[in-house]
């Protein structure tokens, strides 16, 4: 109910897309995820493609390959 309530509040405020984590994630992993996501988004890739590339970057990173790091992130459109 918490995620749905948060999503509903953001949607009512006019937000189109939410990228969030379902649990607390290491700061370095989050930085890599979000930096990769926004760099790809700013280069012209779609939100979905940018998100997948960012998540795969974590999956392929030696330090963050455990699903604990990359599976926490979701994108709600």
Buried (B, 14 or more C-beta within 10 A) or exposed (E): EEEEEEBEEBEEEEEEEBBEBEEEBEEEBBEBBEEBBEEBBEEEBEBEEBBBBBBEBBBEBEEBEEEEBBBBBBBBE
